[in-house]
Amino acid sequence: MLDLRSDTVTRPTAAMRRAIADAEVGDDVLEGDPTTARLEATVAELLGKERALFFPSGTMANQAAVWVHTTPGTEILIDAEAHIVQWEIAGAAALCGVQIRPVTARGAVMQADDLQAAVRMPSIHAPEASLVCLENTHNGAGGVVTSLADMQALRDVARRAGLPVHLDGARLWNASVASGVSLAELASCADTVMVSFSKGLGAPVGACLVGPADLLTKAHRVRKRLGGGMRQSGVLAAAALHGLEFHLDRLADDHAAARELADIVDGAGGATVVAPDTNIVMIDLPTPRAADVAARAAELGVRISVWHERRVRAVTHLDAPLEAIREHGIRLMKALEDTTSRLD
């Protein structure tokens, strides 16, 4: 069975497990954990920010960022299909008391013109905006990379409106490798950035929020309030450090595997593939049979995700080498064809 539901399904390699076992640890809630401190310093330097803070999850880090940037009764401007909107169970409303103003993108992802059109004229009758949120790569659009120029244009719209910017960069590693633009350059378009270690880097858990020291001090208090303080967190930070050292550059292999998979299945059973920028392959179906396609694929040895009734998703990763993608891509192609043939 090849599991392509997400790049979060990877298991720590033997070398990563050794790094976990050998990690120097302390109490990070008290005087600090040395390995976690090293991870935070490394990530802050990579992204060109003043400070980083280790979190149990990207969702918690995103919500902490929303918390420190906003005040209750305001709204955040964000792509309508962004992770913070679709997959964080209304955390911005429940935890921070802010509403989402979803921006409908005319293309694959939100661009500067889309954002500008969503900025409200000042009115005593309308909520004030307090934050702009970006996402790169964009999960819901199929791992689409927003270019540096487009990121800068979005940032400029936010600046003219007097709004800070938070970047959900769960897969910013992929955006950097695919575009050839440094992490620091991409991160320069936002005040705060979240990066995840449990996706392409193959770590079992964890994320960092990076940004100015004063905001991160506030985020530290939010993390505590949300129950995110971790004691001997160095065992987790060690896995993230290992991923950064040994798995970052190899993300190009995942991107190549995604392109290979897309080529194999495109057109099968009338399906249309969204050409992948990175490691996410979205497959659009001619009929609302996504659950049936996923079930048939599982019967043939491939696990994929149902995105909605006409779309399934496959994600390449560390545990899915190119040879396996070629073999199981043919099985996925058959699943698409078999599901369509049952309609005849």
Residue pairs with C-beta under 8 A, 6 or more apart in sequence:
1 298
1 301
1 302
1 303
2 301
2 302
2 303
2 320
2 324
2 325
2 327
2 328
3 9
3 303
3 319
3 320
4 261
4 302
4 303
4 304
4 314
4 315
4 316
4 317
4 320
4 328
5 303
5 304
5 305
5 313
5 314
5 315
6 199
6 305
6 315
6 317
7 171
7 199
7 200
7 254
7 279
7 315
7 316
7 317
7 318
8 198
8 199
9 317
9 319
10 202
10 317
10 318
10 319
11 204
11 319
12 20
12 202
12 203
12 204
12 239
13 202
13 318
15 242
15 246
16 202
16 203
16 239
16 242
16 243
19 238
19 239
19 241
19 242
20 235
20 236
20 238
20 239
22 238
23 35
23 234
23 235
23 237
23 238
24 34
24 35
24 234
25 33
25 34
25 35
25 232
25 233
25 234
25 235
26 32
26 33
26 34
26 232
26 234
27 33
27 231
27 232
28 36
28 54
28 229
28 230
28 231
28 232
28 233
28 234
29 229
29 230
29 231
33 231
33 232
33 233
33 234
33 237
34 234
35 233
35 234
35 235
35 237
35 238
35 241
36 54
36 230
36 233
36 234
36 236
36 237
38 237
38 241
39 52
39 54
39 208
39 237
39 240
39 241
40 51
40 52
40 53
40 54
40 208
41 52
42 241
42 244
43 52
43 195
43 208
43 210
43 244
44 50
44 51
44 52
44 210
46 183
46 184
46 244
47 183
47 184
47 187
47 193
47 195
47 210
48 183
48 184
48 185
48 187
48 188
49 187
49 193
49 210
49 211
49 212
50 211
50 212
50 213
50 216
51 210
51 211
51 212
51 213
51 216
52 208
52 209
52 210
52 216
53 61
53 208
53 209
53 210
53 216
53 219
53 220
53 223
54 206
54 207
54 208
54 230
54 233
54 236
54 237
54 240
55 61
55 64
55 194
55 206
55 207
55 208
55 209
55 223
55 228
56 205
56 206
56 207
56 228
56 230
57 198
57 205
57 206
57 207
58 168
58 170
58 194
58 195
58 196
58 198
58 207
59 87
59 88
59 91
60 207
60 223
60 226
60 228
61 194
61 207
61 208
61 209
61 219
62 83
62 84
62 88
62 91
62 166
62 168
62 194
63 88
63 91
63 92
63 95
63 96
63 222
63 226
64 209
64 219
64 222
64 223
64 226
64 228
65 166
65 192
65 194
65 209
65 211
65 219
66 76
66 84
66 91
66 92
66 95
66 96
66 98
66 131
66 133
66 166
67 95
67 96
67 218
67 219
67 222
68 192
68 215
68 218
68 219
68 222
69 130
69 131
69 164
69 166
69 191
69 192
69 215
70 76
70 92
70 96
70 98
70 130
70 131
71 97
71 98
71 130
72 96
72 97
72 98
73 97
73 98
73 127
74 98
74 99
74 127
74 128
74 129
74 130
74 131
75 98
75 99
75 100
75 101
75 127
75 128
75 129
75 130
76 84
76 92
76 98
76 99
76 100
76 101
76 129
76 130
76 131
76 132
76 133
77 101
77 103
77 115
77 118
77 119
77 129
77 131
77 132
77 133
77 158
77 163
78 84
78 85
78 100
78 101
78 102
78 103
78 110
78 132
78 133
78 134
79 85
79 102
79 103
79 105
79 109
79 110
79 133
79 134
79 135
79 138
80 102
80 103
80 104
80 105
81 105
81 138
81 140
81 141
82 133
82 135
82 138
82 140
82 168
83 135
83 139
83 140
83 168
83 170
84 91
84 92
84 100
84 133
84 135
84 168
85 100
85 102
86 140
87 139
92 98
92 99
92 100
93 99
93 100
95 226
98 130
98 131
99 127
101 118
101 120
101 127
101 129
103 110
103 114
103 115
103 117
103 118
104 114
105 111
105 114
106 113
106 114
108 138
108 141
108 142
108 144
109 135
109 138
109 141
109 144
109 146
110 134
110 154
111 150
111 153
111 154
112 150
112 153
112 154
112 156
112 157
115 132
115 154
115 157
115 158
116 157
119 129
119 157
119 161
120 126
120 127
120 129
129 161
129 163
130 163
130 164
131 163
131 164
131 165
131 166
132 154
132 157
132 158
132 161
132 163
132 164
132 165
132 166
133 165
133 166
133 167
133 168
134 146
134 151
134 154
134 165
134 166
134 167
134 168
134 189
134 190
135 167
135 168
135 169
135 170
136 145
136 146
136 151
136 167
136 168
136 169
136 171
136 172
136 175
136 186
137 143
137 144
137 145
137 146
137 171
137 172
137 174
137 175
137 178
137 277
137 278
137 280
138 144
138 146
139 170
139 171
139 280
141 274
141 282
142 274
142 276
142 277
142 280
142 281
142 282
142 313
143 171
143 174
143 258
143 276
143 277
143 278
143 279
143 280
143 315
144 277
144 278
145 174
145 175
145 178
145 179
145 277
145 278
146 154
146 175
147 179
147 181
148 179
148 181
148 185
148 186
148 189
151 186
151 189
152 189
154 165
154 189
155 165
155 189
155 190
158 164
158 165
164 191
164 192
165 189
165 190
165 191
165 192
166 190
166 191
166 192
166 193
166 194
167 186
167 187
167 189
167 190
167 192
167 193
167 194
168 194
169 175
169 186
169 187
169 193
169 194
169 195
169 196
170 194
170 195
170 196
170 199
170 207
171 196
171 199
171 200
171 278
171 279
172 183
172 186
172 187
172 193
172 195
173 183
173 195
173 199
173 200
173 201
173 248
173 251
174 200
174 251
174 254
174 255
174 278
174 279
175 181
175 186
175 278
176 182
176 183
176 186
177 248
177 249
177 251
177 252
177 255
177 278
178 251
178 252
178 255
178 277
178 278
179 186
187 193
187 210
191 211
191 212
191 215
192 209
192 210
192 211
192 212
192 215
192 219
193 209
193 210
193 211
194 207
194 208
194 209
194 210
195 207
195 208
195 210
196 206
196 207
197 203
197 205
197 206
197 207
197 208
197 239
197 240
197 243
197 244
198 204
198 205
198 206
198 207
199 317
200 247
200 251
200 254
200 279
200 317
200 318
201 240
201 243
201 244
201 247
201 248
202 243
202 247
202 317
202 318
202 319
203 236
203 239
203 240
203 242
203 243
204 236
204 239
205 236
205 239
206 236
206 237
206 239
206 240
208 240
209 216
209 219
210 216
211 219
223 229
230 236
247 318
250 318
251 278
251 279
253 321
253 322
254 278
254 279
254 316
254 317
254 318
254 320
255 276
255 277
255 278
255 279
255 316
256 322
257 279
257 316
257 320
257 321
257 322
257 325
258 276
258 278
258 279
258 280
258 281
258 314
258 315
258 316
259 276
260 322
260 325
260 326
260 329
261 281
261 314
261 316
261 325
261 329
261 332
262 273
262 275
262 276
262 281
264 326
264 329
264 330
264 332
264 333
265 271
265 273
265 281
265 283
265 329
265 332
265 333
265 336
266 272
266 273
268 332
268 333
268 334
268 336
268 337
269 285
269 286
269 336
269 337
269 338
269 339
269 340
269 341
270 285
270 286
270 340
271 283
271 284
271 285
271 286
271 336
272 283
272 284
273 281
273 282
273 283
273 284
274 281
274 282
274 283
274 284
276 282
279 315
279 316
279 317
280 313
280 314
280 315
281 313
281 314
281 315
281 316
282 307
282 311
282 312
282 313
283 293
283 311
283 312
283 313
283 314
283 336
284 310
284 311
285 293
285 310
285 311
285 312
285 336
286 340
287 310
287 340
287 343
288 309
288 310
289 309
289 339
289 340
289 343
290 306
290 307
290 308
290 309
290 310
290 311
290 312
291 306
291 309
292 339
292 342
293 304
293 312
293 335
293 336
293 339
294 303
294 304
294 305
294 306
294 312
296 335
296 338
296 339
297 303
297 304
297 312
297 331
297 332
297 335
299 335
300 331
300 332
300 334
300 335
301 328
301 331
302 314
302 328
302 331
302 332
302 335
304 312
304 313
304 314
304 332
305 312
305 313
305 314
305 315
306 312
306 313
307 313
314 332
316 325
